């Protein structure tokens, strides 16, 4: 800009041309500077891909106003997979700085959706973390966190939670162990401390243990009862046969 204006100032001091000529040349210099300045990359404080970011607004010299980041409020859905009875956490993190006075609303829907009318409010406060201590199939679905500041929404994040049932995990681990055995030529893989601590050797739920033990106890009682009944039915037959043999012996004598 200085390089284009300084020659005009020297000519203007010498009054080489009329004021109209200098006015036209100044307008041309200004337009030339604007065209070159628009091609220079500007430092942006915007962090994709979502959220209304006030701090990331950049002043536009051509329009003489601040340009917003122009990102949507809704962020892409994040997939979360967890095994049954395991702990899982979802954090409403954003890359851009948040104001100090925020309010966080967590919502939930049983299906995979981003429709607000299907999402029901779960909690409200300032906690960006949502935790499930022990996940079960009924926890599966869509979780949404929406951040507000001064009553205005600035970002919405979505998490789709999938809970793998314990039976599926057990079948998958047994299949993996079977495949490892085939690869090793029929030799069972060595059981390491990590394997003992892993999910392969985890005990089933207490309710399942109770059902199994009750079934075994009933089977044992049924077996004992059948054995007693069989012994009771056999004793009269043996006594009758013994009496018959004694009578035949008496006849032959």
MARLO-902543 format. One record per atom (N, C-alpha, C): x, y negated, z negated; residue number from 1; residue in one letter. Coordinates in steps of 0.001 Angstrom, whole numbers, plus 500000, padded with zeros to 6 digits. Layout:
BEGIN
      x      y      z filum dodren
      X      Y      Z   NUM      A
...
END
This chain:
BEGIN
      x      y      z filum dodren
 500840 501198 500000     1      X
 500000 500000 500000     1      X
 500878 498747 500000     1      X
 501918 498767 499169     2      X
 502833 497620 499103     2      X
 503539 497419 500431     2      X
 503925 498529 501072     3      X
 504647 498450 502342     3      X
 503792 497808 503436     3      X
 502480 497966 503347     4      X
 501620 497403 504379     4      X
 501201 495959 504074     4      X
 501162 495584 502806     5      X
 500696 494245 502445     5      X
 501819 493207 502431     5      X
 503027 493607 502003     6      X
 504119 492648 501868     6      X
 504413 491884 503168     6      X
 504506 492564 504342     7      X
 504720 491803 505590     7      X
 503609 490788 505858     7      X
 502377 491141 505505     8      X
 501264 490211 505713     8      X
 501398 488991 504799     8      X
 501869 489209 503576     9      X
 502052 488080 502659     9      X
 503120 487104 503151     9      X
 504209 487647 503707    10      X
 505269 486775 504238    10      X
 504762 485955 505414    10      X
 503984 486601 506295    11      X
 503434 485861 507431    11      X
 502414 484823 506973    11      X
 501651 485180 505922    12      X
 500638 484248 505429    12      X
 501292 483007 504813    12      X
 502420 483202 504132    13      X
 503126 482052 503559    13      X
 503634 481103 504653    13      X
 504051 481691 505779    14      X
 504550 480874 506891    14      X
 503416 480343 507770    14      X
 502169 480836 507492    15      X
 500973 480420 508256    15      X
 501186 480600 509752    15      X
 501660 481813 510057    16      X
 501902 482129 511468    16      X
 500591 482290 512225    16      X
 499586 482857 511556    17      X
 498290 483097 512205    17      X
 497186 482450 511385    17      X
 496000 482483 511936    18      X
 494839 481929 511241    18      X
 494378 482896 510143    18      X
 493535 482393 509241    19      X
 493046 483212 508142    19      X
 492212 484389 508622    19      X
 491501 484190 509726    20      X
 490666 485286 510255    20      X
 491523 486473 510641    20      X
 492679 486225 511243    21      X
 493572 487310 511654    21      X
 494073 488067 510438    21      X
 494456 487331 509386    22      X
 494959 487999 508184    22      X
 493858 488812 507495    22      X
 492641 488291 507552    23      X
 491528 489016 506948    23      X
 491300 490346 507645    23      X
 491354 490340 508966    24      X
 491159 491586 509725    24      X
 492289 492557 509439    24      X
 493543 492024 509382    25      X
 494689 492895 509154    25      X
 494680 493455 507734    25      X
 494216 492679 506762    26      X
 494107 493181 505388    26      X
 493063 494292 505280    26      X
 491953 494142 505969    27      X
 490921 495184 505977    27      X
 491444 496462 506602    27      X
 492207 496332 507672    28      X
 492783 497501 508325    28      X
 493801 498186 507417    28      X
 494605 497371 506690    29      X
 495591 497947 505772    29      X
 494897 498694 504630    29      X
 493794 498144 504128    30      X
 493054 498799 503051    30      X
 492468 500127 503513    30      X
 491903 500145 504706    31      X
 491343 501394 505232    31      X
 492432 502427 505485    31      X
 493578 501977 505964    32      X
 494690 502892 506192    32      X
 495181 503500 504879    32      X
 495253 502678 503830    33      X
 495683 503172 502527    33      X
 494677 504173 501960    33      X
 493386 503896 502099    34      X
 492354 504800 501596    34      X
 492403 506151 502298    34      X
 492663 506113 503629    35      X
 492743 507359 504384    35      X
 493916 508212 503918    35      X
 495068 507586 503652    36      X
 496232 508331 503177    36      X
 496040 508803 501730    36      X
 495429 507989 500910    37      X
 495234 508363 499507    37      X
 494273 509522 499359    37      X
 493285 509624 500236    38      X
 492317 510714 500147    38      X
 492945 512066 500452    38      X
 494083 512069 501148    39      X
 494756 513327 501479    39      X
 495691 513804 500371    39      X
 495957 512961 499419    40      X
 496845 513341 498310    40      X
 496071 514210 497332    40      X
 496589 515403 496976    41      X
 495867 516267 496022    41      X
 495773 515603 494659    41      X
 494579 515676 494075    42      X
 494343 515057 492785    42      X
 494419 516100 491675    42      X
 494951 515687 490539    43      X
 494998 516565 489376    43      X
 493580 516727 488829    43      X
 493126 517967 488761    44      X
 491755 518233 488331    44      X
 491760 518941 486992    44      X
 490820 518566 486144    45      X
 490680 519235 484860    45      X
 489564 520250 484857    45      X
 489128 520687 486033    46      X
 488040 521652 486148    46      X
 488576 523074 486044    46      X
 487834 523925 485341    47      X
 488202 525329 485170    47      X
 487069 526189 485711    47      X
 487279 526840 486857    48      X
 486230 527694 487411    48      X
 486033 528923 486521    48      X
 484865 529617 486638    49      X
 483898 529458 487729    49      X
 482577 528830 487296    49      X
 482449 528396 486038    50      X
 481118 527981 485588    50      X
 481239 526979 484453    50      X
 480105 526335 484151    51      X
 480034 525420 483022    51      X
 480033 523962 483435    51      X
 479276 523158 482676    52      X
 479246 521720 482893    52      X
 480394 521111 482090    52      X
 481447 520645 482786    53      X
 482681 520217 482150    53      X
 482841 518707 482269    53      X
 482491 518014 481183    54      X
 482573 516557 481185    54      X
 484029 516106 481224    54      X
 484898 516791 480490    55      X
 486300 516393 480421    55      X
 487017 516585 481751    55      X
 486471 517415 482617    56      X
 487127 517686 483892    56      X
 486741 516736 485000    56      X
 485901 515742 484725    57      X
 485494 514792 485756    57      X
 486681 513960 486234    57      X
 486720 513707 487531    58      X
 487824 512967 488151    58      X
 487252 511724 488837    58      X
 487957 510605 488683    59      X
 487485 509353 489294    59      X
 487781 509355 490791    59      X
 486759 509056 491571    60      X
 486867 509031 493015    60      X
 487045 507576 493461    60      X
 488211 507298 494079    61      X
 488507 505930 494501    61      X
 487594 505465 495627    61      X
 487164 506373 496470    62      X
 486348 505990 497610    62      X
 484921 505656 497187    62      X
 484374 506468 496256    63      X
 483005 506215 495806    63      X
 482942 505375 494540    63      X
 484117 505122 493928    64      X
 484192 504332 492696    64      X
 483315 504912 491588    64      X
 483328 506269 491454    65      X
 482591 506927 490389    65      X
 483269 508262 490058    65      X
 482878 508841 488932    66      X
 483461 510107 488501    66      X
 482758 511273 489186    66      X
 483561 512192 489718    67      X
 483034 513415 490321    67      X
 483055 514532 489289    67      X
 481925 515193 489056    68      X
 481865 516317 488125    68      X
 482456 517553 488792    68      X
 482680 518578 487978    69      X
 483274 519810 488519    69      X
 482318 520562 489430    69      X
 481021 520311 489286    70      X
 479999 520888 490167    70      X
 480016 522417 490134    70      X
 480199 522995 488949    71      X
 480089 524441 488775    71      X
 478715 524773 488198    71      X
 478175 525946 488479    72      X
 476868 526324 487911    72      X
 476983 526595 486411    72      X
 475872 526479 485722    73      X
 475859 526776 484292    73      X
 476022 528273 484027    73      X
 475464 529107 484902    74      X
 475487 530554 484707    74      X
 476816 531143 485171    74      X
 477475 531872 484265    75      X
 478726 532552 484588    75      X
 478424 533953 485134    75      X
 479381 534559 485859    76      X
 479176 535930 486336    76      X
 479008 536902 485166    76      X
 478269 537984 485396    77      X
 478009 538990 484363    77      X
 479274 539803 484106    77      X
 479594 540007 482832    78      X
 480729 540839 482431    78      X
 480222 542211 481988    78      X
 480862 543261 482500    79      X
 480479 544621 482144    79      X
 481217 545042 480862    79      X
 480461 545559 479892    80      X
 481027 546042 478631    80      X
 480571 547492 478439    80      X
 481527 548412 478251    81      X
 481227 549835 478065    81      X
 481785 550276 476719    81      X
 480962 550963 475925    82      X
 481390 551412 474605    82      X
 480781 552773 474330    82      X
 481520 553613 473586    83      X
 481001 554909 473190    83      X
 480050 554796 472013    83      X
 479120 555728 471928    84      X
 478150 555731 470834    84      X
 478854 555810 469489    84      X
 478327 555095 468510    85      X
 478841 555027 467141    85      X
 480133 554214 467033    85      X
 480580 553595 468109    86      X
 481781 552767 468065    86      X
 481404 551294 467903    86      X
 482365 550503 467465    87      X
 482172 549066 467268    87      X
 482458 548322 468566    87      X
 481684 547308 468852    88      X
 481927 546492 470036    88      X
 481664 545027 469703    88      X
 482388 544138 470409    89      X
 482253 542702 470203    89      X
 482181 541994 471538    89      X
 481404 540932 471591    90      X
 481290 540085 472772    90      X
 481558 538648 472342    90      X
 482524 538002 473000    91      X
 482913 536643 472630    91      X
 482553 535675 473753    91      X
 481928 534580 473365    92      X
 481497 533563 474326    92      X
 482644 532574 474549    92      X
 483674 533038 475256    93      X
 484867 532225 475498    93      X
 484741 531470 476818    93      X
 485256 530245 476847    94      X
 485336 529455 478069    94      X
 486744 528902 478183    94      X
 487166 528590 479405    95      X
 488514 528090 479637    95      X
 488631 526595 479376    95      X
 487537 525864 479491    96      X
 487593 524424 479295    96      X
 487337 524086 477824    96      X
 487837 522943 477367    97      X
 487658 522575 475951    97      X
 486205 522284 475623    97      X
 485799 522748 474449    98      X
 484426 522539 473990    98      X
 484360 521363 473014    98      X
 483244 520651 473004    99      X
 483073 519582 472009    99      X
 483040 520161 470593    99      X
 483163 519299 469625   100      X
 483168 519766 468244   100      X
 481796 520126 467721   100      X
 480761 519483 468217   101      X
 479395 519712 467735   101      X
 478642 520607 468715   101      X
 478873 521906 468635   102      X
 478208 522838 469549   102      X
 477217 523699 468779   102      X
 476236 524193 469509   103      X
 475264 525152 468987   103      X
 475203 526330 469952   103      X
 475319 527546 469429   104      X
 475375 528754 470251   104      X
 474111 529577 470017   104      X
 473443 529932 471095   105      X
 472241 530760 471028   105      X
 472529 532074 471752   105      X
 472325 533195 471038   106      X
 472481 534523 471630   106      X
 471112 535106 471927   106      X
 470972 535671 473139   107      X
 469714 536289 473548   107      X
 469981 537711 474049   107      X
 468911 538515 474110   108      X
 469050 539930 474488   108      X
 467851 540383 475312   108      X
 468135 541268 476293   109      X
 467088 541925 477088   109      X
 467503 543373 477299   109      X
 466523 544274 477333   110      X
 466820 545698 477464   110      X
 467322 546073 478856   110      X
 467066 545236 479856   111      X
 467454 545523 481227   111      X
 468580 544584 481665   111      X
 469129 544850 482833   112      X
 470160 543977 483402   112      X
 469469 542829 484124   112      X
 469569 541639 483584   113      X
 468848 540493 484136   113      X
 469535 539203 483739   113      X
 469224 538131 484494   114      X
 469659 536787 484160   114      X
 468469 535829 484092   114      X
 467269 536408 484016   115      X
 466047 535610 483921   115      X
 465807 535225 482466   115      X
 465698 533930 482219   116      X
 465547 533443 480855   116      X
 464249 533936 480214   116      X
 463205 534121 481013   117      X
 461929 534532 480435   117      X
 461959 535972 479908   117      X
 462938 536765 480357   118      X
 463062 538147 479890   118      X
 464009 538289 478701   118      X
 464751 537233 478405   119      X
 465730 537276 477312   119      X
 465099 536731 476036   119      X
 465234 537483 474956   120      X
 464678 537088 473668   120      X
 465795 536619 472738   120      X
 465526 535541 472017   121      X
 466534 534968 471120   121      X
 466838 535916 469969   121      X
 468144 536091 469697   122      X
 468600 536979 468624   122      X
 469170 536178 467457   122      X
 470136 535307 467750   123      X
 470735 534477 466700   123      X
 470923 533055 467221   123      X
 471092 532115 466262   124      X
 471360 530723 466609   124      X
 472301 530157 465554   124      X
 473332 529466 466009   125      X
 474294 528890 465081   125      X
 475496 528358 465830   125      X
 476683 528545 465217   126      X
 477918 528074 465842   126      X
 478904 529208 466079   126      X
 478424 530469 465962   127      X
 479307 531628 466098   127      X
 479419 532024 467561   127      X
 480645 531979 468082   128      X
 480889 532386 469470   128      X
 481047 533895 469613   128      X
 481082 534636 468489   129      X
 481311 536077 468512   129      X
 480028 536807 468115   129      X
 479672 537817 468928   130      X
 478538 538687 468609   130      X
 479073 540100 468438   130      X
 478820 540704 467289   131      X
 479410 542000 466961   131      X
 478323 543029 466685   131      X
 478571 544277 467157   132      X
 477707 545425 466871   132      X
 478562 546459 466141   132      X
 478362 546686 464836   133      X
 479241 547595 464070   133      X
 479238 549030 464580   133      X
 478062 549558 464919   134      X
 477959 550943 465391   134      X
 476958 550976 466543   134      X
 477475 551076 467750   135      X
 476619 551006 468940   135      X
 475817 552292 469112   135      X
 474603 552146 469565   136      X
 473728 553274 469885   136      X
 473058 552981 471222   136      X
 472464 553986 471869   137      X
 471820 553746 473173   137      X
 470783 552639 473154   137      X
 470146 552382 472025   138      X
 469123 551330 471969   138      X
 469727 549934 472010   138      X
 471059 549818 471849   139      X
 471725 548511 471948   139      X
 472071 548147 473397   139      X
 471926 549083 474326   140      X
 472281 548811 475718   140      X
 471379 547733 476310   140      X
 471940 546937 477211   141      X
 471165 545879 477852   141      X
 472002 544644 478105   141      X
 471331 543525 478367   142      X
 471986 542255 478694   142      X
 472011 541347 477471   142      X
 473188 540792 477195   143      X
 473356 539810 476128   143      X
 473788 538484 476762   143      X
 473142 537412 476348   144      X
 473462 536090 476884   144      X
 473818 535144 475740   144      X
 474903 534390 475920   145      X
 475212 533326 474973   145      X
 475140 531995 475722   145      X
 474419 531040 475145   146      X
 474270 529716 475735   146      X
 474779 528680 474745   146      X
 475667 527815 475220   147      X
 476281 526797 474373   147      X
 475636 525446 474658   147      X
 475212 524773 473589   148      X
 474594 523451 473694   148      X
 475479 522422 472990   148      X
 475421 521197 473459   149      X
 476019 520069 472767   149      X
 475089 518878 472910   149      X
 474697 518331 471774   150      X
 473750 517212 471733   150      X
 472449 517564 472463   150      X
 472015 518827 472302   151      X
 470771 519276 472914   151      X
 470852 519583 474390   151      X
 472032 519500 474992   152      X
 472186 519757 476421   152      X
 473001 521021 476632   152      X
 472526 521890 477509   153      X
 473226 523132 477812   153      X
 474447 522850 478685   153      X
 475597 523470 478319   154      X
 476814 523251 479103   154      X
 477347 524537 479733   154      X
 476933 525713 479246   155      X
 477399 526963 479865   155      X
 476538 528115 479361   155      X
 476362 529120 480228   156      X
 475654 530352 479866   156      X
 476480 531538 480338   156      X
 476825 532435 479414   157      X
 477588 533633 479744   157      X
 476724 534867 479533   157      X
 476994 535907 480360   158      X
 476194 537132 480330   158      X
 477110 538341 480151   158      X
 476639 539291 479334   159      X
 477342 540555 479105   159      X
 476334 541685 479282   159      X
 476700 542686 480112   160      X
 475832 543857 480265   160      X
 476495 545031 479551   160      X
 475855 545484 478466   161      X
 476422 546522 477606   161      X
 475889 547894 478005   161      X
 476812 548828 478215   162      X
 476479 550231 478477   162      X
 477013 551076 477329   162      X
 476135 551877 476711   163      X
 476523 552736 475593   163      X
 476515 554189 476074   163      X
 477681 554840 476005   164      X
 477807 556235 476433   164      X
 477431 557141 475265   164      X
 476430 558039 475432   165      X
 476034 558923 474331   165      X
 477178 559825 473881   165      X
 477117 560255 472625   166      X
 478170 561088 472048   166      X
 478295 562410 472779   166      X
 477156 562992 473223   167      X
 477205 564273 473927   167      X
 477953 564156 475251   167      X
 477748 563043 475946   168      X
 478448 562832 477215   168      X
 479941 562688 476988   168      X
 480310 561983 475908   169      X
 481728 561822 475597   169      X
 482356 563173 475302   169      X
 481639 564014 474515   170      X
 482171 565342 474185   170      X
 482339 566207 475413   170      X
 481343 566189 476317   171      X
 481448 566982 477544   171      X
 482609 566498 478414   171      X
 482777 565190 478509   172      X
 483860 564636 479315   172      X
 485219 565015 478752   172      X
 485342 564975 477416   173      X
 486628 565314 476811   173      X
 486927 566804 476939   173      X
 485898 567651 476792   174      X
 486104 569082 476981   174      X
 486491 569402 478415   174      X
 485860 568703 479374   175      X
 486214 568908 480772   175      X
 487652 568480 481029   175      X
 488067 567376 480417   176      X
 489448 566921 480560   176      X
 490424 567923 479972   176      X
 490072 568489 478795   177      X
 490933 569496 478188   177      X
 491011 570747 479048   177      X
 489878 571132 479643   178      X
 489862 572298 480525   178      X
 490726 572068 481760   178      X
 490633 570860 482341   179      X
 491456 570544 483502   179      X
 492939 570550 483158   179      X
 493293 570049 481990   180      X
 494687 570063 481573   180      X
 495192 571487 481387   180      X
 494307 572366 480886   181      X
 494693 573758 480700   181      X
 494953 574436 482036   181      X
 494112 574135 483042   182      X
 494322 574713 484366   182      X
 495613 574220 484987   182      X
 495893 572935 484831   183      X
 497115 572366 485395   183      X
 498348 572954 484740   183      X
 498268 573243 483422   184      X
 499434 573775 482702   184      X
 499565 575279 482835   184      X
 498811 575898 483727   185      X
 498954 577333 483964   185      X
 498306 578204 482913   185      X
 497239 577752 482318   186      X
 496538 578550 481320   186      X
 496990 578307 479904   186      X
 498020 577508 479691   187      X
 498499 577207 478354   187      X
 497746 576003 477809   187      X
 497250 576156 476610   188      X
 496514 575059 475995   188      X
 497463 573931 475659   188      X
 497076 572698 475913   189      X
 497948 571577 475573   189      X
 498160 571485 474076   189      X
 499341 571026 473690   190      X
 499687 570899 472288   190      X
 498835 569827 471632   190      X
 498318 570156 470454   191      X
 497482 569221 469718   191      X
 498379 568293 468929   191      X
 498357 567043 469256   192      X
 499181 566041 468596   192      X
 498369 565309 467543   192      X
 499042 564591 466632   193      X
 498282 563816 465634   193      X
 497324 562828 466259   193      X
 497716 562271 467424   194      X
 496806 561332 468091   194      X
 495517 562003 468512   194      X
 495646 563285 468941   195      X
 494454 564016 469370   195      X
 493541 564302 468195   195      X
 494158 564619 467050   196      X
 493336 564840 465863   196      X
 492604 563587 465452   196      X
 493268 562432 465637   197      X
 492636 561171 465273   197      X
 491681 560686 466350   197      X
 491757 561274 467542   198      X
 490925 560831 468665   198      X
 489500 561297 468544   198      X
 488758 560983 469578   199      X
 487337 561293 469560   199      X
 487050 562749 469864   199      X
 488058 563548 470369   200      X
 487798 564936 470740   200      X
 487427 565756 469522   200      X
 488093 565498 468390   201      X
 487877 566291 467200   201      X
 487013 565548 466182   201      X
 486251 564578 466613   202      X
 485371 563880 465699   202      X
 484197 564769 465319   202      X
 483816 564690 464060   203      X
 482671 565457 463611   203      X
 481390 564906 464207   203      X
 480412 565789 464454   204      X
 479131 565299 464967   204      X
 478407 564496 463895   204      X
 477336 563832 464253   205      X
 476572 563047 463278   205      X
 476047 563922 462149   205      X
 475835 563354 460943   206      X
 475330 564137 459803   206      X
 473999 564820 460078   206      X
 473126 564167 460819   207      X
 471831 564784 461113   207      X
 471997 566072 461912   207      X
 472928 566068 462876   208      X
 473165 567269 463673   208      X
 473785 568364 462824   208      X
 474687 568002 461924   209      X
 475275 568995 461020   209      X
 474203 569629 460132   209      X
 473271 568817 459646   210      X
 472209 569339 458788   210      X
 471343 570342 459537   210      X
 470987 570024 460775   211      X
 470166 570933 461584   211      X
 470897 572242 461847   211      X
 472199 572152 462174   212      X
 472975 573363 462463   212      X
 473103 574246 461231   212      X
 473412 573641 460079   213      X
 473549 574426 458852   213      X
 472221 575049 458436   213      X
 471133 574311 458609   214      X
 469812 574868 458281   214      X
 469490 576056 459179   214      X
 469819 575935 460469   215      X
 469576 577040 461390   215      X
 470387 578276 461030   215      X
 471653 578063 460670   216      X
 472504 579200 460272   216      X
 471975 579866 459011   216      X
 471504 579061 458041   217      X
 470967 579623 456807   217      X
 469709 580433 457074   217      X
 468820 579914 457926   218      X
 467603 580671 458270   218      X
 467945 581967 458990   218      X
 468941 581914 459870   219      X
 469349 583133 460580   219      X
 469908 584164 459621   219      X
 470666 583707 458615   220      X
 471232 584630 457632   220      X
 470134 585259 456796   220      X
 469153 584451 456345   221      X
 468047 584995 455554   221      X
 467224 585978 456368   221      X
 467007 585669 457646   222      X
 466244 586593 458503   222      X
 466985 587913 458680   222      X
 468296 587862 458826   223      X
 469087 589088 458989   223      X
 469042 589940 457731   223      X
 469185 589288 456564   224      X
 469122 590043 455303   224      X
 467745 590671 455109   224      X
 466684 589894 455446   225      X
 465342 590450 455311   225      X
 465115 591638 456235   225      X
 465608 591551 457468   226      X
 465462 592667 458413   226      X
 466218 593893 457923   226      X
 467407 593683 457384   227      X
 468204 594814 456864   227      X
 467519 595477 455682   227      X
 466949 594658 454785   228      X
 466244 595225 453631   228      X
 465018 596017 454081   228      X
 464279 595462 455032   229      X
 463072 596160 455526   229      X
 463436 597459 456203   229      X
 464525 597438 456956   230      X
 464956 598676 457644   230      X
 465383 599737 456637   230      X
 466075 599323 455575   231      X
 466501 600279 454542   231      X
 465298 600843 453801   231      X
 464289 599990 453533   232      X
 463102 600440 452813   232      X
 462306 601446 453636   232      X
 462228 601234 454943   233      X
 461490 602168 455812   233      X
 462232 603481 455982   233      X
 463535 603458 455859   234      X
 464334 604668 456094   234      X
 464322 605600 454894   234      X
 464223 605062 453676   235      X
 464290 605888 452473   235      X
 463159 606913 452390   235      X
 461875 606550 452656   236      X
 460804 607569 452616   236      X
 461022 608674 453626   236      X
 461529 608341 454814   237      X
 461765 609351 455846   237      X
 462820 610333 455384   237      X
 463893 609830 454767   238      X
 464947 610722 454283   238      X
 464436 611617 453164   238      X
 463571 611076 452249   239      X
 463021 611885 451148   239      X
 462129 612993 451684   239      X
 461310 612652 452730   240      X
 460416 613651 453316   240      X
 461199 614756 453992   240      X
 462260 614383 454687   241      X
 463085 615392 455364   241      X
 463763 616303 454344   241      X
 464159 615738 453215   242      X
 464833 616556 452188   242      X
 463874 617570 451601   242      X
 462618 617136 451340   243      X
 461622 618067 450795   243      X
 461306 619157 451790   243      X
 461271 618806 453089   244      X
 460986 619823 454089   244      X
 462085 620862 454183   244      X
 463308 620453 454059   245      X
 464424 621390 454105   245      X
 464443 622296 452907   245      X
 464067 621790 451709   246      X
 463995 622643 450524   246      X
 462931 623687 450668   246      X
 461765 623314 451269   247      X
 460689 624312 451434   247      X
 461081 625393 452389   247      X
 461745 625082 453443   248      X
 462166 626107 454400   248      X
 463168 627057 453763   248      X
 464022 626489 452880   249      X
 464999 627344 452206   249      X
 464310 628327 451282   249      X
 463265 627917 450629   250      X
 462536 628793 449720   250      X
 461862 629930 450485   250      X
 461363 629646 451691   251      X
 460695 630684 452496   251      X
 461677 631720 452931   251      X
 462841 631392 453344   252      X
 463836 632362 453826   252      X
 464350 633216 452709   252      X
 464422 632723 451477   253      X
 464848 633535 450370   253      X
 463781 634560 450033   253      X
END
